[in-house]
Amino acid sequence: MKTLSMTARVPAAALSLLLLAGCATGVPGEGEGSAQDAFFANLTALCGQTFEGQVVTDDAADAEMRRHRLVMEVRDCSASEIRIPFHVGADHSRTWVISRTTDGLRLKHDHRDPDGTAHTLHWYGGDTESAGTATRQEFPVDAFSIALFNANNAAVSTTNVWAVEVNPGEAFVYELSRENRLLRVSFDLTKPVGE
């Protein structure tokens, strides 16, 4: 019976480890793309529905928002973009736009004046920097938004991180956080409502 010499066995062992490592990255359900794909699918499943929500944090800056009916509509869904108008009482100026990029997901805020023109603070947001999960994605402020905030006396927002959570059959949560600031608005997915 023939045996491999020590020098032949080492490259064979290294090759085996490389093959195993390659297999590990191909497991379905792992990796950056699959978590974001699952998140986008969870969001897409809500398309065409409207939900009522409430502010669930207690920051004094959100006192005015707490006084109004909060409604989101998941609509204008495609394979690459989902638009979610967010109404604060009679104010229909806000739309969250979540889209796919070559590197992950992007959240932008489409803010409009009452006549439909873009608000001064329009199209701010950020891109994902990590895989996130099927139920939560985080969007740190991007360079465009930092420049926009600095140019419009809103430098306090230059460290914003937004997050969106979609817990199927439970809640959709929009979150804004930075030092000394946390806003979370939770929408009840168990009770779709009419506008």
N, C-alpha and C positions, 0 to 999 in steps of 0.2 A: 504494500500500500504506500502510495506517494503522499508526502506532506508538503505543504507550502513552507518555504523558508521564511524567516522572520521578516526580511525585507519585502517579500511578496505579500505577507499578511497585513502589514501596516497600511499600504495603499488600498488593499481590499476593504479594510475596516473603515478607512476614511471615506471611501466611495459609498459604503453602506450608510454611514452617518449622513452624507450629503443627500442620498436618495430619501432617507427617512425625513430629513429636514424639509426637502421639497414636497413630500407628501403632506406634512403637517400644515403647510400654508394653503393647501388646496382643499381643506375640509370645508364642506358647505356650512354656511352660518357663521364663519369666522371672517375677520378682515374688515377693513374700513368700509368698503363698498356695501357689504351686506347689511351692516347696522343702519347705514343711511338709506339704503334701498327699503329696508323694512320700515323705517321711520316715515319715509315718503309714502309708502303703501298705506300705513296707518292713517296718515293725513288724507290721502286720496279717498279712502273709504268713507270719509265724512262729507265728501263733495255733494253739494246740493242741499245741505242741511244748515239750519240756523240754531244757535244755542245761546242761552242766557247765562251770564256770569256775575261774579262779584269780586271786589278787591278783598283779598284774604290776608293782606299785610296791613300794618298800622302806621305807616309813615304819614306824618302830618301833611306832606306835600300832595297826598292823594285824597284829602278830605273832600274836595269838590267832586272828584270822580265817584266817590262812594255814594254821593247823593243821587246819582243818575242810574237809569236802567242801562246795563251793559249787554250788548248783543254782538255776536260775531256770526258771519255767514261764510261758509267754506264754498267758494265758487270759482268759476273760470279755471277749471283744472285741466291741465294737459300733462303729457309725460315728462315735461321739463319744468313746469311752473304751476303754482297754486296761489291764487289771490284770495285773501281773507279780509273783507271789509270789517272794521271794528267800529261800532257805533256807541258813543257815550251820550245817552239821551238823544236830543235832536241833532247832535254834532256827528255828521257822517264824513268827516274829513280824512279819516285814517284808513289805510289798507295795508295789511301785512302781506308781503310778497315773498314766498319761499320758492327758490329755484335751484335746479341742479347746476353745478359747475364741473369743469374737468377734474377738479380736486376735491369736491365734496358738495356742500350745500351752502346757500346764501340766503340771508334774511335782509330785506330792505323795507323801509317804511315809506309808502307813497302818501304824502300829506298834501292835501289840496285846500285852497281857499274856497269860500262858498260859491264863487263863480266857476270853479273847476280848474283854475290855473294852479300851477305848482306853488306850494307854500315856500317861504324863504328856507325853512328847514325841511327839505324834501330829499328823499332817496338815500337817507342815511341807514347804516346797518353794518353788517359784517359777514365774514365767511367762517365756516367751521375750520378749526385747526386740529381736531382730533376726530376719531371715528364716532364718538358719542355712543348712544345705544338706540335700540329700536323705539324707545319711548322718550328719549331726551337728547336734544342737540343744543349746543352752545355756540353763540356767534359773537366773538370779540369784535369791538369797533375796528373798522378798516381805515386806511389812510385817507380815502376820500371824505369819510365822515369826520375824521379828526380835523381836516382842513376846513370843512364846512362849519363845524362847531366853533373853531377858533375865529373864523371870519365873521361869525354872527353872534358874538357875545355869549356863547354857550360852552365855554371851555370846560366847565364842570362835567360835561358829557364825554370828554375825550378818553375816559377809561371805561366807558360802558361795556358791559357784556350782557347780551340778550340771550334768553333761552326759551325754547318752546318744548313743551311736554305733551305727548299724546298717549294717554293711557286708555286703550280701547275699552268702550263700555263703561268708562268711569269719568275721566276729566281731560280737558284740554287746558293747559296752563301757559300763559304768556308771562315772562319774567324779565325785568330790567334790574341789573345790579351794578353797583360801583361802591366805592368806599362811602360809608354813611348813607347809603340809599338802597332800598330794596322795594320793588313793586312786584306783586304777583296777582294776576287776575286769573281766577279759575272758572271754567265753564263746565256746566253739568252735561255730560254726553248721554246721560240716561234719559233726558227729556228734551228732544228736539222741539223747537217752538216755531210758530208762524211769526213772520215779521209783523 
